[in-house]
Amino acid sequence: MKRNTVHGMDCLDGMVEMEAGLVDVIVTSPPYNIGKAYSTYDDTLTRAEYISWMGDVAGASLHVLSDRGSFFLNIGGTPKDPWIPIDVAMEFRKKGYILQNMIHWIKSIAIPQSDMGSYASNTCDIAVGHYKPVNSRRFHHDCHEFIFHFTKKGDVLLDKLAIGVPYQDKSNIGRWKQAKEDRRDRGNTWFIPYETIQEKRPHPAVFPVGLPTLCIRDHGLDRCSLVLDPFMGIGSTAIACIRLGIDYIGFEIDSSYRAIAEERIRDEKTLIQSKKQQLRLFEDE
Ligand SMILES: C[S@@+](CC[C@H](N)C(=O)[O-])C[C@H]1O[C@@H](n2cnc3c(N)ncnc32)[C@H](O)[C@@H]1O
């Protein structure tokens, strides 16, 4: 299977064709079966059909994922149907996957100044992240999705400090035996806001490039040479891989989304090339 390509095929057929155990990281977001207006894919299966399909995806992925690999599955529900991600996770469990980490993708968060601790020099409450609140008196807007980190045996070592964060209380550094530098585990709540898009959105359900980037770096760049996204959409995972210098394989059945992915990939490569050229000119001066 050709690398660094978004293949125009059904991911189940694609994964069968791939060599066994080749992939180090799978990071993906499948359709959630919530009636999203995709350009060709019909997001309105019955629940039973959908869950069974997700089970097939889990089964096929076991063939391509290496024994030391990570599968980061991003999936959310709706305020009315919060069980969707849990039902899908249960299917992965039935196929033999171990849920090694349950990560919460936080899209928006509000923090009152009174809860900011030593950061309280900030003069106001803050609310960061974009969303258009749900029009309902029963439900809160869903500002969160899951990133289930599945592995085959539950014993994959991560490069947690690669995506670590500074200590808030610096006095812990040195006082706590394990705190040797000003960097600690980010924890399982990952704040990743959507990128602001002013013009018409080309795809109804993308994740920010920051999401696959964090997943791949968490698994460990030194242990990752190939990433797979079975539901590549408009190429966010491919962009993350290009920025990180890692090979990818993607599947996407919709040719219009594939065309946008290819355009984004071309633009990203051009940008990186021109940055490298500028750097060389700067070093030559
Ligand atoms: C939630 S979107 C993924 C978006 C992607 N993460 C991004 O940021 O662009 C799911 C995608 O899966 C595609 N899709 C649906 N069924 C598929 C299948 N059987 N094989 C491959 N792609 C499929 C849809 O066309 C849609 O673009």
PDBQT file of the ligand as one rigid body, heavy atoms in Angstrom, charges set to zero:
ROOT
HETATM    1  C1  LIG A 301     -15.579  12.479  10.929  1.00  0.00    +0.000 C 
HETATM    2  S1  LIG A 301     -15.027  12.506   9.277  1.00  0.00    +0.000 S 
HETATM    3  C2  LIG A 301     -13.253  12.558   9.461  1.00  0.00    +0.000 C 
HETATM    4  C3  LIG A 301     -12.704  13.969   9.362  1.00  0.00    +0.000 C 
HETATM    5  C4  LIG A 301     -11.190  14.051   9.509  1.00  0.00    +0.000 C 
HETATM    6  N1  LIG A 301     -10.779  13.679  10.854  1.00  0.00    +0.000 N 
HETATM    7  C5  LIG A 301     -10.690  15.466   9.201  1.00  0.00    +0.000 C 
HETATM    8  O1  LIG A 301     -10.272  16.172  10.140  1.00  0.00    +0.000 OA
HETATM    9  O2  LIG A 301     -10.780  15.885   8.042  1.00  0.00    +0.000 OA
HETATM   10  C6  LIG A 301     -15.326  10.881   8.714  1.00  0.00    +0.000 C 
HETATM   11  C7  LIG A 301     -14.987  10.666   7.245  1.00  0.00    +0.000 C 
HETATM   12  O3  LIG A 301     -15.093   9.269   6.947  1.00  0.00    +0.000 OA
HETATM   13  C8  LIG A 301     -15.441   9.130   5.583  1.00  0.00    +0.000 C 
HETATM   14  N2  LIG A 301     -15.923   7.740   5.399  1.00  0.00    +0.000 N 
HETATM   15  C9  LIG A 301     -17.144   7.228   5.693  1.00  0.00    +0.000 A 
HETATM   16  N3  LIG A 301     -17.161   5.892   5.471  1.00  0.00    +0.000 NA
HETATM   17  C10 LIG A 301     -15.923   5.538   5.067  1.00  0.00    +0.000 A 
HETATM   18  C11 LIG A 301     -15.304   4.309   4.741  1.00  0.00    +0.000 A 
HETATM   19  N4  LIG A 301     -15.997   3.160   4.758  1.00  0.00    +0.000 N 
HETATM   20  N5  LIG A 301     -13.995   4.288   4.391  1.00  0.00    +0.000 NA
HETATM   21  C12 LIG A 301     -13.285   5.462   4.343  1.00  0.00    +0.000 A 
HETATM   22  N6  LIG A 301     -13.819   6.666   4.636  1.00  0.00    +0.000 NA
HETATM   23  C13 LIG A 301     -15.119   6.726   5.010  1.00  0.00    +0.000 A 
HETATM   24  C14 LIG A 301     -16.465  10.231   5.367  1.00  0.00    +0.000 C 
HETATM   25  O4  LIG A 301     -16.599  10.591   4.011  1.00  0.00    +0.000 OA
HETATM   26  C15 LIG A 301     -15.884  11.374   6.244  1.00  0.00    +0.000 C 
HETATM   27  O5  LIG A 301     -15.122  12.267   5.469  1.00  0.00    +0.000 OA
ENDROOT
TORSDOF 0
